[in-house]
């Protein structure tokens, strides 16, 4: 098994899903950042994850990293949520964001904003007040979720 699948197994053991894992450098520090989400919905919105659960996951994942380090050298582990406004960089990210507001740049720098209503195969379905659109994932140049205040 790979480190990624071991991490996913630990996350699933506490009833959550892996959203993303990335290695970033911020202020001269290397960070292995793991983002998790709840698979459950409440009142039409994805349930939140408690701080205690993030701490528990940190304690469960840390020993895995002692055996198989994700990077060479020193790094810091961060376990948290992906955030309410976040980049969508994979088809899986879109699937996990159904029902949320998205802003997508596609084609020849065309932009659309609206609710992501479905992901069927490689097609993203967006609905807003004016129109509905289907955008092939392969046409997406840049995408992110957004929150309307």
MODELLER restraints for C-alpha pairs under 7 A, 6 or more apart:
rsr = mdl.restraints
at = mdl.atoms
rsr.add(forms.Gaussian(group=physical.xy_distance, feature=features.Distance(at['CA:3:A'], at['CA:68:A']), mean=6.81, stdev=0.5))
rsr.add(forms.Gaussian(group=physical.xy_distance, feature=features.Distance(at['CA:7:A'], at['CA:61:A']), mean=6.48, stdev=0.5))
rsr.add(forms.Gaussian(group=physical.xy_distance, feature=features.Distance(at['CA:8:A'], at['CA:18:A']), mean=5.99, stdev=0.5))
rsr.add(forms.Gaussian(group=physical.xy_distance, feature=features.Distance(at['CA:11:A'], at['CA:17:A']), mean=6.12, stdev=0.5))
rsr.add(forms.Gaussian(group=physical.xy_distance, feature=features.Distance(at['CA:11:A'], at['CA:18:A']), mean=6.57, stdev=0.5))
rsr.add(forms.Gaussian(group=physical.xy_distance, feature=features.Distance(at['CA:11:A'], at['CA:57:A']), mean=6.97, stdev=0.5))
rsr.add(forms.Gaussian(group=physical.xy_distance, feature=features.Distance(at['CA:16:A'], at['CA:36:A']), mean=6.58, stdev=0.5))
rsr.add(forms.Gaussian(group=physical.xy_distance, feature=features.Distance(at['CA:16:A'], at['CA:37:A']), mean=5.83, stdev=0.5))
rsr.add(forms.Gaussian(group=physical.xy_distance, feature=features.Distance(at['CA:16:A'], at['CA:38:A']), mean=4.82, stdev=0.5))
rsr.add(forms.Gaussian(group=physical.xy_distance, feature=features.Distance(at['CA:16:A'], at['CA:39:A']), mean=6.11, stdev=0.5))
rsr.add(forms.Gaussian(group=physical.xy_distance, feature=features.Distance(at['CA:17:A'], at['CA:36:A']), mean=5.56, stdev=0.5))
rsr.add(forms.Gaussian(group=physical.xy_distance, feature=features.Distance(at['CA:17:A'], at['CA:37:A']), mean=5.36, stdev=0.5))
rsr.add(forms.Gaussian(group=physical.xy_distance, feature=features.Distance(at['CA:17:A'], at['CA:38:A']), mean=6.09, stdev=0.5))
rsr.add(forms.Gaussian(group=physical.xy_distance, feature=features.Distance(at['CA:17:A'], at['CA:39:A']), mean=6.35, stdev=0.5))
rsr.add(forms.Gaussian(group=physical.xy_distance, feature=features.Distance(at['CA:18:A'], at['CA:35:A']), mean=6.27, stdev=0.5))
rsr.add(forms.Gaussian(group=physical.xy_distance, feature=features.Distance(at['CA:18:A'], at['CA:36:A']), mean=4.61, stdev=0.5))
rsr.add(forms.Gaussian(group=physical.xy_distance, feature=features.Distance(at['CA:18:A'], at['CA:37:A']), mean=6.52, stdev=0.5))
rsr.add(forms.Gaussian(group=physical.xy_distance, feature=features.Distance(at['CA:19:A'], at['CA:35:A']), mean=5.31, stdev=0.5))
rsr.add(forms.Gaussian(group=physical.xy_distance, feature=features.Distance(at['CA:19:A'], at['CA:36:A']), mean=4.93, stdev=0.5))
rsr.add(forms.Gaussian(group=physical.xy_distance, feature=features.Distance(at['CA:19:A'], at['CA:37:A']), mean=6.16, stdev=0.5))
rsr.add(forms.Gaussian(group=physical.xy_distance, feature=features.Distance(at['CA:20:A'], at['CA:34:A']), mean=5.95, stdev=0.5))
rsr.add(forms.Gaussian(group=physical.xy_distance, feature=features.Distance(at['CA:20:A'], at['CA:35:A']), mean=5.14, stdev=0.5))
rsr.add(forms.Gaussian(group=physical.xy_distance, feature=features.Distance(at['CA:21:A'], at['CA:33:A']), mean=5.56, stdev=0.5))
rsr.add(forms.Gaussian(group=physical.xy_distance, feature=features.Distance(at['CA:21:A'], at['CA:34:A']), mean=4.38, stdev=0.5))
rsr.add(forms.Gaussian(group=physical.xy_distance, feature=features.Distance(at['CA:21:A'], at['CA:35:A']), mean=6.15, stdev=0.5))
rsr.add(forms.Gaussian(group=physical.xy_distance, feature=features.Distance(at['CA:22:A'], at['CA:32:A']), mean=5.94, stdev=0.5))
rsr.add(forms.Gaussian(group=physical.xy_distance, feature=features.Distance(at['CA:22:A'], at['CA:33:A']), mean=5.34, stdev=0.5))
rsr.add(forms.Gaussian(group=physical.xy_distance, feature=features.Distance(at['CA:22:A'], at['CA:34:A']), mean=6.68, stdev=0.5))
rsr.add(forms.Gaussian(group=physical.xy_distance, feature=features.Distance(at['CA:23:A'], at['CA:30:A']), mean=6.97, stdev=0.5))
rsr.add(forms.Gaussian(group=physical.xy_distance, feature=features.Distance(at['CA:23:A'], at['CA:31:A']), mean=5.63, stdev=0.5))
rsr.add(forms.Gaussian(group=physical.xy_distance, feature=features.Distance(at['CA:23:A'], at['CA:32:A']), mean=4.59, stdev=0.5))
rsr.add(forms.Gaussian(group=physical.xy_distance, feature=features.Distance(at['CA:23:A'], at['CA:33:A']), mean=6.15, stdev=0.5))
rsr.add(forms.Gaussian(group=physical.xy_distance, feature=features.Distance(at['CA:24:A'], at['CA:30:A']), mean=5.83, stdev=0.5))
rsr.add(forms.Gaussian(group=physical.xy_distance, feature=features.Distance(at['CA:24:A'], at['CA:31:A']), mean=5.28, stdev=0.5))
rsr.add(forms.Gaussian(group=physical.xy_distance, feature=features.Distance(at['CA:24:A'], at['CA:32:A']), mean=6.62, stdev=0.5))
rsr.add(forms.Gaussian(group=physical.xy_distance, feature=features.Distance(at['CA:25:A'], at['CA:31:A']), mean=6.13, stdev=0.5))
rsr.add(forms.Gaussian(group=physical.xy_distance, feature=features.Distance(at['CA:29:A'], at['CA:75:A']), mean=6.85, stdev=0.5))
rsr.add(forms.Gaussian(group=physical.xy_distance, feature=features.Distance(at['CA:30:A'], at['CA:75:A']), mean=4.72, stdev=0.5))
rsr.add(forms.Gaussian(group=physical.xy_distance, feature=features.Distance(at['CA:30:A'], at['CA:76:A']), mean=6.37, stdev=0.5))
rsr.add(forms.Gaussian(group=physical.xy_distance, feature=features.Distance(at['CA:31:A'], at['CA:75:A']), mean=5.33, stdev=0.5))
rsr.add(forms.Gaussian(group=physical.xy_distance, feature=features.Distance(at['CA:31:A'], at['CA:76:A']), mean=4.75, stdev=0.5))
rsr.add(forms.Gaussian(group=physical.xy_distance, feature=features.Distance(at['CA:31:A'], at['CA:77:A']), mean=5.94, stdev=0.5))
rsr.add(forms.Gaussian(group=physical.xy_distance, feature=features.Distance(at['CA:31:A'], at['CA:78:A']), mean=6.93, stdev=0.5))
rsr.add(forms.Gaussian(group=physical.xy_distance, feature=features.Distance(at['CA:32:A'], at['CA:75:A']), mean=6.70, stdev=0.5))
rsr.add(forms.Gaussian(group=physical.xy_distance, feature=features.Distance(at['CA:32:A'], at['CA:76:A']), mean=6.02, stdev=0.5))
rsr.add(forms.Gaussian(group=physical.xy_distance, feature=features.Distance(at['CA:32:A'], at['CA:77:A']), mean=4.93, stdev=0.5))
rsr.add(forms.Gaussian(group=physical.xy_distance, feature=features.Distance(at['CA:32:A'], at['CA:78:A']), mean=6.19, stdev=0.5))
rsr.add(forms.Gaussian(group=physical.xy_distance, feature=features.Distance(at['CA:33:A'], at['CA:77:A']), mean=6.06, stdev=0.5))
rsr.add(forms.Gaussian(group=physical.xy_distance, feature=features.Distance(at['CA:33:A'], at['CA:78:A']), mean=4.75, stdev=0.5))
rsr.add(forms.Gaussian(group=physical.xy_distance, feature=features.Distance(at['CA:33:A'], at['CA:79:A']), mean=6.03, stdev=0.5))
rsr.add(forms.Gaussian(group=physical.xy_distance, feature=features.Distance(at['CA:34:A'], at['CA:78:A']), mean=6.13, stdev=0.5))
rsr.add(forms.Gaussian(group=physical.xy_distance, feature=features.Distance(at['CA:34:A'], at['CA:79:A']), mean=4.85, stdev=0.5))
rsr.add(forms.Gaussian(group=physical.xy_distance, feature=features.Distance(at['CA:34:A'], at['CA:80:A']), mean=6.45, stdev=0.5))
rsr.add(forms.Gaussian(group=physical.xy_distance, feature=features.Distance(at['CA:35:A'], at['CA:79:A']), mean=5.96, stdev=0.5))
rsr.add(forms.Gaussian(group=physical.xy_distance, feature=features.Distance(at['CA:35:A'], at['CA:80:A']), mean=5.08, stdev=0.5))
rsr.add(forms.Gaussian(group=physical.xy_distance, feature=features.Distance(at['CA:35:A'], at['CA:81:A']), mean=4.82, stdev=0.5))
rsr.add(forms.Gaussian(group=physical.xy_distance, feature=features.Distance(at['CA:35:A'], at['CA:82:A']), mean=5.08, stdev=0.5))
rsr.add(forms.Gaussian(group=physical.xy_distance, feature=features.Distance(at['CA:36:A'], at['CA:80:A']), mean=6.27, stdev=0.5))
rsr.add(forms.Gaussian(group=physical.xy_distance, feature=features.Distance(at['CA:36:A'], at['CA:81:A']), mean=5.22, stdev=0.5))
rsr.add(forms.Gaussian(group=physical.xy_distance, feature=features.Distance(at['CA:36:A'], at['CA:82:A']), mean=6.70, stdev=0.5))
rsr.add(forms.Gaussian(group=physical.xy_distance, feature=features.Distance(at['CA:37:A'], at['CA:49:A']), mean=6.89, stdev=0.5))
rsr.add(forms.Gaussian(group=physical.xy_distance, feature=features.Distance(at['CA:37:A'], at['CA:81:A']), mean=6.23, stdev=0.5))
rsr.add(forms.Gaussian(group=physical.xy_distance, feature=features.Distance(at['CA:38:A'], at['CA:46:A']), mean=6.57, stdev=0.5))
rsr.add(forms.Gaussian(group=physical.xy_distance, feature=features.Distance(at['CA:38:A'], at['CA:47:A']), mean=5.84, stdev=0.5))
rsr.add(forms.Gaussian(group=physical.xy_distance, feature=features.Distance(at['CA:38:A'], at['CA:48:A']), mean=6.50, stdev=0.5))
rsr.add(forms.Gaussian(group=physical.xy_distance, feature=features.Distance(at['CA:38:A'], at['CA:49:A']), mean=6.53, stdev=0.5))
rsr.add(forms.Gaussian(group=physical.xy_distance, feature=features.Distance(at['CA:40:A'], at['CA:46:A']), mean=5.91, stdev=0.5))
rsr.add(forms.Gaussian(group=physical.xy_distance, feature=features.Distance(at['CA:40:A'], at['CA:47:A']), mean=5.74, stdev=0.5))
rsr.add(forms.Gaussian(group=physical.xy_distance, feature=features.Distance(at['CA:41:A'], at['CA:47:A']), mean=5.19, stdev=0.5))
rsr.add(forms.Gaussian(group=physical.xy_distance, feature=features.Distance(at['CA:54:A'], at['CA:79:A']), mean=5.81, stdev=0.5))
rsr.add(forms.Gaussian(group=physical.xy_distance, feature=features.Distance(at['CA:54:A'], at['CA:80:A']), mean=5.85, stdev=0.5))
rsr.add(forms.Gaussian(group=physical.xy_distance, feature=features.Distance(at['CA:58:A'], at['CA:79:A']), mean=6.04, stdev=0.5))
rsr.add(forms.Gaussian(group=physical.xy_distance, feature=features.Distance(at['CA:84:A'], at['CA:147:A']), mean=6.85, stdev=0.5))
rsr.add(forms.Gaussian(group=physical.xy_distance, feature=features.Distance(at['CA:85:A'], at['CA:144:A']), mean=6.76, stdev=0.5))
rsr.add(forms.Gaussian(group=physical.xy_distance, feature=features.Distance(at['CA:85:A'], at['CA:145:A']), mean=4.97, stdev=0.5))
rsr.add(forms.Gaussian(group=physical.xy_distance, feature=features.Distance(at['CA:85:A'], at['CA:146:A']), mean=4.90, stdev=0.5))
rsr.add(forms.Gaussian(group=physical.xy_distance, feature=features.Distance(at['CA:85:A'], at['CA:147:A']), mean=6.47, stdev=0.5))
rsr.add(forms.Gaussian(group=physical.xy_distance, feature=features.Distance(at['CA:86:A'], at['CA:144:A']), mean=5.35, stdev=0.5))
rsr.add(forms.Gaussian(group=physical.xy_distance, feature=features.Distance(at['CA:86:A'], at['CA:145:A']), mean=5.46, stdev=0.5))
rsr.add(forms.Gaussian(group=physical.xy_distance, feature=features.Distance(at['CA:87:A'], at['CA:143:A']), mean=5.94, stdev=0.5))
rsr.add(forms.Gaussian(group=physical.xy_distance, feature=features.Distance(at['CA:87:A'], at['CA:144:A']), mean=4.17, stdev=0.5))
rsr.add(forms.Gaussian(group=physical.xy_distance, feature=features.Distance(at['CA:87:A'], at['CA:145:A']), mean=6.59, stdev=0.5))
rsr.add(forms.Gaussian(group=physical.xy_distance, feature=features.Distance(at['CA:88:A'], at['CA:94:A']), mean=6.43, stdev=0.5))
rsr.add(forms.Gaussian(group=physical.xy_distance, feature=features.Distance(at['CA:88:A'], at['CA:143:A']), mean=5.30, stdev=0.5))
rsr.add(forms.Gaussian(group=physical.xy_distance, feature=features.Distance(at['CA:88:A'], at['CA:144:A']), mean=5.06, stdev=0.5))
rsr.add(forms.Gaussian(group=physical.xy_distance, feature=features.Distance(at['CA:95:A'], at['CA:119:A']), mean=6.04, stdev=0.5))
rsr.add(forms.Gaussian(group=physical.xy_distance, feature=features.Distance(at['CA:98:A'], at['CA:116:A']), mean=5.18, stdev=0.5))
rsr.add(forms.Gaussian(group=physical.xy_distance, feature=features.Distance(at['CA:98:A'], at['CA:117:A']), mean=5.65, stdev=0.5))
rsr.add(forms.Gaussian(group=physical.xy_distance, feature=features.Distance(at['CA:98:A'], at['CA:118:A']), mean=5.93, stdev=0.5))
rsr.add(forms.Gaussian(group=physical.xy_distance, feature=features.Distance(at['CA:99:A'], at['CA:115:A']), mean=6.04, stdev=0.5))
rsr.add(forms.Gaussian(group=physical.xy_distance, feature=features.Distance(at['CA:99:A'], at['CA:116:A']), mean=5.41, stdev=0.5))
rsr.add(forms.Gaussian(group=physical.xy_distance, feature=features.Distance(at['CA:99:A'], at['CA:117:A']), mean=5.52, stdev=0.5))
rsr.add(forms.Gaussian(group=physical.xy_distance, feature=features.Distance(at['CA:100:A'], at['CA:115:A']), mean=5.47, stdev=0.5))
rsr.add(forms.Gaussian(group=physical.xy_distance, feature=features.Distance(at['CA:100:A'], at['CA:116:A']), mean=5.78, stdev=0.5))
rsr.add(forms.Gaussian(group=physical.xy_distance, feature=features.Distance(at['CA:100:A'], at['CA:145:A']), mean=6.84, stdev=0.5))
rsr.add(forms.Gaussian(group=physical.xy_distance, feature=features.Distance(at['CA:101:A'], at['CA:114:A']), mean=5.31, stdev=0.5))
rsr.add(forms.Gaussian(group=physical.xy_distance, feature=features.Distance(at['CA:101:A'], at['CA:115:A']), mean=4.30, stdev=0.5))
rsr.add(forms.Gaussian(group=physical.xy_distance, feature=features.Distance(at['CA:101:A'], at['CA:116:A']), mean=6.14, stdev=0.5))
rsr.add(forms.Gaussian(group=physical.xy_distance, feature=features.Distance(at['CA:101:A'], at['CA:145:A']), mean=5.59, stdev=0.5))
rsr.add(forms.Gaussian(group=physical.xy_distance, feature=features.Distance(at['CA:101:A'], at['CA:146:A']), mean=5.57, stdev=0.5))
rsr.add(forms.Gaussian(group=physical.xy_distance, feature=features.Distance(at['CA:101:A'], at['CA:147:A']), mean=6.71, stdev=0.5))
rsr.add(forms.Gaussian(group=physical.xy_distance, feature=features.Distance(at['CA:102:A'], at['CA:113:A']), mean=5.68, stdev=0.5))
rsr.add(forms.Gaussian(group=physical.xy_distance, feature=features.Distance(at['CA:102:A'], at['CA:114:A']), mean=5.65, stdev=0.5))
rsr.add(forms.Gaussian(group=physical.xy_distance, feature=features.Distance(at['CA:102:A'], at['CA:115:A']), mean=6.00, stdev=0.5))
rsr.add(forms.Gaussian(group=physical.xy_distance, feature=features.Distance(at['CA:102:A'], at['CA:116:A']), mean=6.31, stdev=0.5))
rsr.add(forms.Gaussian(group=physical.xy_distance, feature=features.Distance(at['CA:102:A'], at['CA:143:A']), mean=6.97, stdev=0.5))
rsr.add(forms.Gaussian(group=physical.xy_distance, feature=features.Distance(at['CA:102:A'], at['CA:144:A']), mean=5.65, stdev=0.5))
rsr.add(forms.Gaussian(group=physical.xy_distance, feature=features.Distance(at['CA:102:A'], at['CA:145:A']), mean=4.26, stdev=0.5))
rsr.add(forms.Gaussian(group=physical.xy_distance, feature=features.Distance(at['CA:102:A'], at['CA:146:A']), mean=5.77, stdev=0.5))
rsr.add(forms.Gaussian(group=physical.xy_distance, feature=features.Distance(at['CA:103:A'], at['CA:112:A']), mean=5.83, stdev=0.5))
rsr.add(forms.Gaussian(group=physical.xy_distance, feature=features.Distance(at['CA:103:A'], at['CA:113:A']), mean=4.39, stdev=0.5))
rsr.add(forms.Gaussian(group=physical.xy_distance, feature=features.Distance(at['CA:103:A'], at['CA:114:A']), mean=6.75, stdev=0.5))
rsr.add(forms.Gaussian(group=physical.xy_distance, feature=features.Distance(at['CA:103:A'], at['CA:143:A']), mean=5.61, stdev=0.5))
rsr.add(forms.Gaussian(group=physical.xy_distance, feature=features.Distance(at['CA:103:A'], at['CA:144:A']), mean=5.49, stdev=0.5))
rsr.add(forms.Gaussian(group=physical.xy_distance, feature=features.Distance(at['CA:103:A'], at['CA:145:A']), mean=6.15, stdev=0.5))
rsr.add(forms.Gaussian(group=physical.xy_distance, feature=features.Distance(at['CA:103:A'], at['CA:146:A']), mean=6.89, stdev=0.5))
rsr.add(forms.Gaussian(group=physical.xy_distance, feature=features.Distance(at['CA:104:A'], at['CA:111:A']), mean=5.61, stdev=0.5))
rsr.add(forms.Gaussian(group=physical.xy_distance, feature=features.Distance(at['CA:104:A'], at['CA:112:A']), mean=5.39, stdev=0.5))
rsr.add(forms.Gaussian(group=physical.xy_distance, feature=features.Distance(at['CA:104:A'], at['CA:113:A']), mean=6.40, stdev=0.5))
rsr.add(forms.Gaussian(group=physical.xy_distance, feature=features.Distance(at['CA:104:A'], at['CA:140:A']), mean=6.76, stdev=0.5))
rsr.add(forms.Gaussian(group=physical.xy_distance, feature=features.Distance(at['CA:104:A'], at['CA:142:A']), mean=5.86, stdev=0.5))
rsr.add(forms.Gaussian(group=physical.xy_distance, feature=features.Distance(at['CA:104:A'], at['CA:143:A']), mean=4.37, stdev=0.5))
rsr.add(forms.Gaussian(group=physical.xy_distance, feature=features.Distance(at['CA:104:A'], at['CA:144:A']), mean=6.71, stdev=0.5))
rsr.add(forms.Gaussian(group=physical.xy_distance, feature=features.Distance(at['CA:105:A'], at['CA:111:A']), mean=4.45, stdev=0.5))
rsr.add(forms.Gaussian(group=physical.xy_distance, feature=features.Distance(at['CA:105:A'], at['CA:112:A']), mean=6.64, stdev=0.5))
rsr.add(forms.Gaussian(group=physical.xy_distance, feature=features.Distance(at['CA:105:A'], at['CA:140:A']), mean=6.10, stdev=0.5))
rsr.add(forms.Gaussian(group=physical.xy_distance, feature=features.Distance(at['CA:105:A'], at['CA:141:A']), mean=5.50, stdev=0.5))
rsr.add(forms.Gaussian(group=physical.xy_distance, feature=features.Distance(at['CA:105:A'], at['CA:142:A']), mean=5.10, stdev=0.5))
rsr.add(forms.Gaussian(group=physical.xy_distance, feature=features.Distance(at['CA:105:A'], at['CA:143:A']), mean=6.23, stdev=0.5))
rsr.add(forms.Gaussian(group=physical.xy_distance, feature=features.Distance(at['CA:106:A'], at['CA:139:A']), mean=5.28, stdev=0.5))
rsr.add(forms.Gaussian(group=physical.xy_distance, feature=features.Distance(at['CA:106:A'], at['CA:140:A']), mean=4.41, stdev=0.5))
rsr.add(forms.Gaussian(group=physical.xy_distance, feature=features.Distance(at['CA:106:A'], at['CA:141:A']), mean=5.12, stdev=0.5))
rsr.add(forms.Gaussian(group=physical.xy_distance, feature=features.Distance(at['CA:106:A'], at['CA:142:A']), mean=6.98, stdev=0.5))
rsr.add(forms.Gaussian(group=physical.xy_distance, feature=features.Distance(at['CA:107:A'], at['CA:139:A']), mean=5.40, stdev=0.5))
rsr.add(forms.Gaussian(group=physical.xy_distance, feature=features.Distance(at['CA:107:A'], at['CA:140:A']), mean=6.87, stdev=0.5))
rsr.add(forms.Gaussian(group=physical.xy_distance, feature=features.Distance(at['CA:113:A'], at['CA:128:A']), mean=6.97, stdev=0.5))
rsr.add(forms.Gaussian(group=physical.xy_distance, feature=features.Distance(at['CA:114:A'], at['CA:126:A']), mean=5.76, stdev=0.5))
rsr.add(forms.Gaussian(group=physical.xy_distance, feature=features.Distance(at['CA:114:A'], at['CA:127:A']), mean=5.28, stdev=0.5))
rsr.add(forms.Gaussian(group=physical.xy_distance, feature=features.Distance(at['CA:114:A'], at['CA:128:A']), mean=4.51, stdev=0.5))
rsr.add(forms.Gaussian(group=physical.xy_distance, feature=features.Distance(at['CA:115:A'], at['CA:126:A']), mean=5.46, stdev=0.5))
rsr.add(forms.Gaussian(group=physical.xy_distance, feature=features.Distance(at['CA:115:A'], at['CA:127:A']), mean=5.19, stdev=0.5))
rsr.add(forms.Gaussian(group=physical.xy_distance, feature=features.Distance(at['CA:115:A'], at['CA:128:A']), mean=6.25, stdev=0.5))
rsr.add(forms.Gaussian(group=physical.xy_distance, feature=features.Distance(at['CA:116:A'], at['CA:125:A']), mean=5.83, stdev=0.5))
rsr.add(forms.Gaussian(group=physical.xy_distance, feature=features.Distance(at['CA:116:A'], at['CA:126:A']), mean=4.66, stdev=0.5))
rsr.add(forms.Gaussian(group=physical.xy_distance, feature=features.Distance(at['CA:116:A'], at['CA:127:A']), mean=6.57, stdev=0.5))
rsr.add(forms.Gaussian(group=physical.xy_distance, feature=features.Distance(at['CA:117:A'], at['CA:125:A']), mean=5.54, stdev=0.5))
rsr.add(forms.Gaussian(group=physical.xy_distance, feature=features.Distance(at['CA:117:A'], at['CA:126:A']), mean=5.79, stdev=0.5))
rsr.add(forms.Gaussian(group=physical.xy_distance, feature=features.Distance(at['CA:117:A'], at['CA:127:A']), mean=6.64, stdev=0.5))
rsr.add(forms.Gaussian(group=physical.xy_distance, feature=features.Distance(at['CA:118:A'], at['CA:124:A']), mean=6.17, stdev=0.5))
rsr.add(forms.Gaussian(group=physical.xy_distance, feature=features.Distance(at['CA:118:A'], at['CA:125:A']), mean=5.16, stdev=0.5))
rsr.add(forms.Gaussian(group=physical.xy_distance, feature=features.Distance(at['CA:119:A'], at['CA:125:A']), mean=6.21, stdev=0.5))
rsr.add(forms.Gaussian(group=physical.xy_distance, feature=features.Distance(at['CA:122:A'], at['CA:136:A']), mean=5.78, stdev=0.5))
rsr.add(forms.Gaussian(group=physical.xy_distance, feature=features.Distance(at['CA:122:A'], at['CA:137:A']), mean=5.37, stdev=0.5))
rsr.add(forms.Gaussian(group=physical.xy_distance, feature=features.Distance(at['CA:123:A'], at['CA:134:A']), mean=6.21, stdev=0.5))
rsr.add(forms.Gaussian(group=physical.xy_distance, feature=features.Distance(at['CA:123:A'], at['CA:135:A']), mean=5.61, stdev=0.5))
rsr.add(forms.Gaussian(group=physical.xy_distance, feature=features.Distance(at['CA:123:A'], at['CA:136:A']), mean=4.49, stdev=0.5))
rsr.add(forms.Gaussian(group=physical.xy_distance, feature=features.Distance(at['CA:123:A'], at['CA:137:A']), mean=5.78, stdev=0.5))
rsr.add(forms.Gaussian(group=physical.xy_distance, feature=features.Distance(at['CA:124:A'], at['CA:134:A']), mean=5.47, stdev=0.5))
rsr.add(forms.Gaussian(group=physical.xy_distance, feature=features.Distance(at['CA:124:A'], at['CA:135:A']), mean=5.12, stdev=0.5))
rsr.add(forms.Gaussian(group=physical.xy_distance, feature=features.Distance(at['CA:124:A'], at['CA:136:A']), mean=6.12, stdev=0.5))
rsr.add(forms.Gaussian(group=physical.xy_distance, feature=features.Distance(at['CA:124:A'], at['CA:137:A']), mean=6.45, stdev=0.5))
rsr.add(forms.Gaussian(group=physical.xy_distance, feature=features.Distance(at['CA:125:A'], at['CA:133:A']), mean=5.80, stdev=0.5))
rsr.add(forms.Gaussian(group=physical.xy_distance, feature=features.Distance(at['CA:125:A'], at['CA:134:A']), mean=4.57, stdev=0.5))
rsr.add(forms.Gaussian(group=physical.xy_distance, feature=features.Distance(at['CA:125:A'], at['CA:135:A']), mean=6.56, stdev=0.5))
rsr.add(forms.Gaussian(group=physical.xy_distance, feature=features.Distance(at['CA:126:A'], at['CA:132:A']), mean=5.56, stdev=0.5))
rsr.add(forms.Gaussian(group=physical.xy_distance, feature=features.Distance(at['CA:126:A'], at['CA:133:A']), mean=5.21, stdev=0.5))
rsr.add(forms.Gaussian(group=physical.xy_distance, feature=features.Distance(at['CA:126:A'], at['CA:134:A']), mean=6.31, stdev=0.5))
rsr.add(forms.Gaussian(group=physical.xy_distance, feature=features.Distance(at['CA:127:A'], at['CA:133:A']), mean=6.50, stdev=0.5))
